[in-house]
């Protein structure tokens, strides 16, 4: 596997200049006559005016419109102002490239940068103003976005995934031998896609290396996966001591570990070790879900796409219990009132990215429109804040309230009444704002 590595900033800038979106800067921006979905309520507000000052919401008021030099006014005409969407399980690099592209010896850094950067820009234009990257070579992209050289969402980065030998993050080709015995890092490790780490000492080093580069949380592979070659889905990965080492190192930096895991055995071990968030979990039983509830553990899960005809037969077979389990997981987790977060987890199929918004609608079989919108704004933002002081963006997200960060979407219509509006961002998201800057405005 050939993946994005750290690239000097001058090269990074050159590859992305063509992707820059011109954000509209203004000292003050006023949304006039809008109805607000605040991220938590079951109903929209009455008509209000929302004033943005810098990168925060200054006021929400029915008072007469203020005026000031340099103020930009956006006429809402009764449209809905809501928080930006949040996806807490993306892979910005893995999701932008196919497996064939990543394995190709002809793949260039330029092509990688173009595809990953273009994907980030399109994600922002779909209304996703924040994402949590659940593993991969992410730091150069995040640096470019934060510096204003690239358009894209805020990114909570995990850095390279951490996996045991023969674990879900062991991406070695058959001819690549163990680094420990033969001294040569695998291709995926060289390009910051993964750390293959065994034993307490190696895990401590891997966690600290990610934290050194700015990881806001740590991603550990605690069980088998469907897109990896060596590990059956049912296997448990990492011993308790190994997992505990990762948790201790993360906690020393004031942050947390999230684990890739499907099965009760893997998740119960992770919880015992102090893990705060379980990714996936589609094969969990009620006993384990009750344990998660008692321990206040987040369930960050997805409604995965059905297997496709061109999918590798081995992967199709491995996915069967996961696909079957997700239909049971969602309603049970809701009934137990777990802390539930939503993400997409698109891997190696770039065409799926355009369906990111549509996947939100798949939740309608279990949740009301208000519950869904709350999950993909307020609730997902609450999970992001689990990073504590390692959160790269201080401030409150996922809500429309005074003092919150100004990550906002102006929707042509009422998404509480018609959630399908969310799946048509090109036409229905008439304004997209991130950090107080307007990246799209169809109102003018």
C-alpha positions in Angstrom: 0.0 0.0 0.0 1.3 3.4 -1.0 -0.1 6.3 1.0 0.3 10.0 1.7 3.5 10.9 3.7 4.6 14.2 5.1 5.4 16.5 2.2 7.2 19.9 2.5 4.8 22.7 2.8 6.0 24.3 -0.4 5.0 21.1 -2.4 1.8 20.9 -0.4 0.8 24.4 -1.4 1.6 24.0 -5.0 -0.5 20.9 -5.4 -3.5 22.5 -3.8 -3.5 26.0 -5.1 -6.0 25.0 -7.8 -8.4 23.7 -5.2 -8.7 26.8 -3.1 -12.2 28.2 -2.5 -12.5 31.9 -2.0 -14.0 32.3 1.5 -15.8 35.5 2.1 -14.3 37.5 5.0 -16.3 40.1 6.9 -15.9 41.6 10.3 -19.7 41.0 10.8 -22.2 38.9 9.0 -25.9 39.1 9.7 -28.4 36.4 8.8 -31.7 38.2 8.6 -35.1 36.5 9.0 -34.0 32.9 9.6 -35.6 30.1 11.5 -33.1 28.3 13.7 -32.6 24.6 14.3 -30.3 24.9 17.3 -28.9 21.4 17.2 -31.0 20.1 20.1 -34.7 21.1 19.8 -37.6 19.3 18.1 -38.8 22.5 16.5 -37.5 25.5 14.6 -37.4 28.9 16.2 -39.6 31.7 15.1 -38.0 34.3 12.7 -34.8 35.7 14.2 -31.6 37.6 13.2 -28.3 35.9 13.9 -25.2 38.1 14.1 -21.7 36.6 13.4 -18.8 38.5 14.8 -15.4 37.1 13.8 -15.7 33.3 14.1 -18.5 33.2 16.7 -22.2 33.7 17.0 -22.5 37.1 18.7 -26.3 37.3 19.1 -29.6 35.7 18.2 -32.4 38.2 18.4 -35.8 39.4 17.2 -34.7 43.0 17.8 -34.4 45.4 14.8 -31.5 44.6 12.5 -28.2 46.2 13.6 -26.1 48.1 11.0 -22.4 48.7 11.0 -19.7 49.6 8.6 -18.5 46.5 6.7 -21.4 44.4 7.8 -22.6 41.8 5.3 -26.3 40.9 5.4 -27.6 37.6 4.2 -31.4 37.6 3.6 -32.8 34.4 5.0 -36.4 34.9 4.0 -37.5 32.2 6.4 -35.0 29.6 5.5 -33.5 27.3 8.2 -30.1 28.1 9.8 -28.6 25.1 11.4 -25.2 23.8 12.6 -22.7 22.4 10.1 -22.9 18.6 9.7 -20.3 16.4 11.5 -19.1 13.0 10.4 -17.0 11.3 13.2 -15.7 8.4 11.2 -14.0 9.4 8.0 -10.7 8.4 6.4 -9.7 11.4 4.3 -6.9 9.5 2.6 -8.2 6.0 2.5 -11.6 7.2 1.3 -10.2 9.3 -1.5 -8.3 6.5 -3.3 -9.1 3.1 -4.5 -7.1 0.1 -3.3 -5.7 -0.3 -6.8 -4.5 3.3 -6.8 -2.9 2.9 -3.5 -1.2 -0.3 -4.4 0.0 1.0 -7.8 3.8 1.6 -8.1 2.9 4.4 -10.5 1.0 6.4 -7.9 2.6 9.8 -7.5 2.5 12.2 -4.5 0.9 14.7 -6.8 -2.1 12.4 -7.6 -2.5 11.6 -3.9 -2.5 15.2 -3.0 -5.0 16.2 -5.7 -7.5 13.5 -4.8 -7.3 13.9 -1.1 -7.5 17.7 -1.3 -10.3 17.6 -3.8 -12.2 15.2 -1.6 -11.8 17.6 1.4 -13.1 20.6 -0.6 -16.2 18.7 -1.8 -16.9 17.4 1.7 -17.1 21.0 2.9 -19.4 21.9 0.0 -21.7 19.1 1.2 -22.0 20.9 4.5 -19.6 18.9 6.6 -17.8 21.5 8.5 -16.1 19.1 11.0 -14.9 15.5 10.8 -13.0 13.1 12.9 -10.4 11.2 10.9 -10.3 7.6 12.2 -6.8 6.7 11.0 -4.4 7.4 8.2 -1.9 10.0 6.9 -3.8 13.1 7.7 -1.5 15.7 9.2 -0.3 17.5 6.0 -3.9 17.9 4.8 -5.1 19.2 8.2 -2.2 21.7 8.3 -3.1 23.0 4.8 -6.8 23.4 5.7 -6.0 25.2 9.0 -3.5 27.5 7.2 -6.2 28.5 4.6 -4.3 26.9 1.8 -6.9 24.2 1.2 -10.7 24.3 1.6 -12.0 21.5 3.8 -13.7 20.7 7.1 -12.1 21.0 10.6 -10.3 17.8 11.2 -9.8 15.9 14.5 -6.9 13.7 13.5 -6.0 10.3 14.9 -2.8 9.9 12.8 -1.6 6.4 11.8 -3.7 3.5 13.0 -2.1 1.3 15.6 -2.3 -2.4 15.0 -0.8 -5.6 16.2 1.0 -7.9 13.8 -1.7 -9.6 11.7 -4.2 -7.1 13.0 -6.7 -4.9 11.1 -4.0 -2.3 10.4 -1.4 -4.7 9.1 -1.4 -3.7 5.5 1.7 -5.5 4.4 1.8 -7.2 1.1 2.8 -10.9 1.1 6.4 -10.2 0.3 6.8 -7.7 3.2 8.3 -9.4 6.3 8.1 -8.3 10.0 10.0 -5.2 10.8 10.9 -6.6 14.2 12.7 -9.6 12.8 14.0 -8.3 9.5 14.4 -4.6 10.3 12.5 -3.1 7.3 9.4 -1.0 7.9 6.5 -1.9 5.6 5.4 0.5 2.8 2.3 1.5 4.7 4.3 2.3 7.8 6.8 4.4 5.9 3.9 6.5 4.6 2.3 7.1 8.0 -0.8 5.0 7.3 -0.3 2.6 10.2 2.0 1.5 13.0 2.4 -2.2 13.4 3.2 -2.3 17.1 3.5 -5.3 19.4 4.1 -5.2 23.2 3.8 -2.4 25.7 6.9 -0.5 24.7 6.1 -0.4 20.9 2.6 0.7 21.6 3.7 3.5 23.9 6.0 4.7 21.2 3.3 4.6 18.5 0.8 6.5 20.6 3.3 9.1 21.6 4.5 9.5 18.0 1.0 10.3 16.9 0.5 12.7 19.8 3.8 14.4 18.8 2.4 15.2 15.4 -0.9 16.6 16.8 -3.3 13.6 17.2 -6.5 14.7 19.0 -7.3 11.1 19.9 -5.8 7.6 19.3 -7.2 4.9 17.0 -6.4 1.3 18.1 -7.4 -1.9 16.3 -8.9 -4.1 18.9 -10.5 -6.7 16.7 -10.8 -8.2 13.2 -11.9 -6.3 10.2 -13.6 -6.7 6.8 -11.1 -4.8 4.7 -7.9 -6.4 6.0 -6.3 -9.5 4.7 -5.0 -11.5 7.6 -7.5 -11.2 10.5 -11.0 -12.9 10.7 -13.7 -10.6 12.0 -14.2 -12.7 15.2 -10.6 -12.4 16.5 -9.7 -10.2 19.5 -6.6 -8.0 19.0 -4.2 -6.7 21.6 -3.9 -8.1 25.1 -5.2 -6.2 28.1 -1.8 -4.9 29.0 -1.1 -3.7 25.5 -4.4 -1.9 25.3 -4.0 -0.4 28.7 -0.6 1.0 27.7 -2.2 2.9 24.8 -4.9 4.3 27.2 -2.3 5.4 29.8 -0.3 7.2 27.2 -3.3 8.9 25.8 -4.7 9.9 29.2 -1.3 11.4 30.1 -2.0 13.8 27.3 -5.5 14.4 28.4 -7.2 12.5 25.5 -8.7 9.1 24.8 -8.5 5.9 22.8 -11.1 4.8 20.3 -11.0 1.2 19.1 -12.1 -0.6 16.0 -14.1 -3.6 17.3 -17.1 -5.6 16.4 -17.4 -8.4 19.0 -18.4 -8.6 22.7 -15.0 -10.1 23.7 -13.0 -7.3 22.0 -15.2 -4.5 23.3 -15.3 -5.8 26.9 -11.6 -6.0 27.0 -11.3 -2.5 25.6 -13.7 -1.1 28.2 -11.8 -2.8 31.0 -8.6 -1.2 29.7 -10.2 2.2 29.8 -11.1 2.9 26.2 -13.8 5.7 25.9 -15.2 5.1 22.4 -16.1 2.0 20.4 -16.1 2.3 16.6 -18.5 0.0 14.7 -19.8 -2.6 17.2 -22.3 -4.2 14.8 -21.9 -7.6 16.3 -22.4 -6.6 20.0 -24.9 -8.4 22.3 -27.2 -6.7 24.8 -24.9 -7.6 27.7 -22.0 -5.7 26.3 -24.2 -2.7 25.3 -25.5 -2.6 28.9 -21.8 -2.5 30.1 -21.2 0.4 27.7 -24.2 2.2 29.2 -23.0 1.7 32.7 -19.5 2.8 31.9 -20.6 5.8 29.8 -18.8 4.6 26.7 -19.6 6.2 23.3 -20.8 4.0 20.5 -19.6 5.5 17.2 -21.2 3.4 14.5 -22.4 3.4 10.9 -25.1 2.0 8.6 -22.7 0.4 6.1 -23.4 -0.1 2.5 -24.5 -3.5 1.3 -21.8 -5.6 -0.4 -21.4 -4.8 -4.1 -20.9 -7.2 -7.0 -17.4 -6.0 -7.7 -16.3 -6.3 -4.1 -13.6 -8.9 -3.3 -15.4 -12.2 -2.5 -13.3 -12.6 0.7 -14.5 -9.2 1.9 -18.1 -10.0 1.1 -17.9 -13.1 3.2 -16.3 -11.3 6.1 -18.9 -8.5 6.0 -21.9 -10.8 6.3 -22.2 -10.8 10.1 -21.5 -7.1 10.3 -24.2 -6.2 7.8 -26.7 -8.5 9.5 -25.8 -7.1 12.9 -26.2 -3.4 12.2 -30.0 -3.7 11.7 -30.2 -5.0 15.3 -27.6 -2.7 16.9 -29.2 0.7 16.1 -32.6 0.1 17.7 -31.2 -1.6 20.8 -28.6 1.2 21.3 -31.4 3.7 21.0 -33.6 1.9 23.5 -30.8 1.7 26.0 -30.1 5.4 25.5 -26.4 4.9 24.8 -24.2 7.8 23.7 -24.5 7.3 20.0 -22.4 9.0 17.3 -22.7 8.6 13.5 -20.1 8.3 10.8 -19.7 6.9 7.3 -16.4 5.0 7.2 -16.0 5.0 3.4 -12.9 3.1 2.4 -11.2 2.6 -1.0 -14.4 3.5 -2.9 -14.2 7.2 -3.7 -17.5 7.2 -5.5 -19.2 6.6 -2.1 -18.2 10.0 -0.9 -20.9 11.7 -2.9 -23.5 9.7 -1.0 -22.2 11.0 2.4 -25.3 13.2 3.0 -27.7 10.5 1.7 -26.4 8.0 4.3 -27.9 10.3 6.9 -31.3 9.4 5.6 -30.7 5.7 6.2 -31.2 6.4 9.9 -34.9 7.2 9.4 -35.8 3.6 9.9 -34.9 4.0 13.6 -34.9 7.7 14.5 -37.1 10.7 14.0 -35.8 13.6 11.8 -35.1 15.7 14.9 -33.2 12.9 16.5 -31.1 12.4 13.4 -30.3 16.1 13.0 -29.3 16.2 16.7 -27.0 13.2 16.2 -25.2 14.6 13.2 -24.7 18.0 14.8 -24.9 18.3 18.6 -24.2 14.7 19.6 -21.3 14.2 17.2 -19.8 17.5 18.5 -20.0 16.2 22.0 -17.9 13.2 21.0 -15.4 15.5 19.4 -15.0 17.3 22.7 -13.9 14.1 24.3 -10.4 15.1 23.1 -10.3 17.7 25.9 -7.2 20.0 25.7 -6.0 18.0 22.6 -9.0 19.3 20.7 -7.5 21.4 17.8 -10.4 23.9 17.8 -11.4 25.4 21.1 -15.0 26.4 21.3 -18.5 25.0 21.1 -19.7 23.3 17.9 -22.8 21.5 16.8 -25.2 24.1 18.1 -26.6 27.5 17.1 -26.4 29.6 20.2 -24.7 32.7 21.4 -20.9 32.2 21.9 -20.7 29.1 19.7 -18.3 28.8 16.8 -19.9 29.9 13.6 -20.1 26.7 11.6 -23.5 27.1 9.9 -25.7 26.0 7.0 -28.6 28.0 5.6 -31.1 25.4 4.2 -33.7 26.2 1.7 -36.6 24.6 3.5 -37.3 22.9 6.9 -35.1 19.8 7.3 -37.1 18.8 10.5 -40.1 18.3 8.3 -38.3 17.1 5.2 -35.0 15.4 5.9 -34.3 14.7 2.2 -33.2 18.4 2.0 -30.0 17.3 3.7 -29.3 14.9 0.9 -29.4 17.6 -1.8 -26.6 20.0 -0.6 -25.9 21.4 -4.1 -29.3 23.0 -4.3 -30.7 23.2 -0.8 -27.6 24.3 1.1 -27.6 27.9 -0.1 -25.0 29.2 2.4 -22.2 27.2 4.0 -20.1 28.9 6.7 -17.1 27.6 8.6 -15.3 29.5 11.3 -17.2 32.6 10.5 -16.2 32.6 6.8 -18.7 32.0 4.0 -17.5 29.3 1.5 -20.8 29.2 -0.5 -23.5 31.8 -1.0 -26.3 31.3 -3.4 -28.5 34.0 -1.8 -26.7 36.9 -3.3 
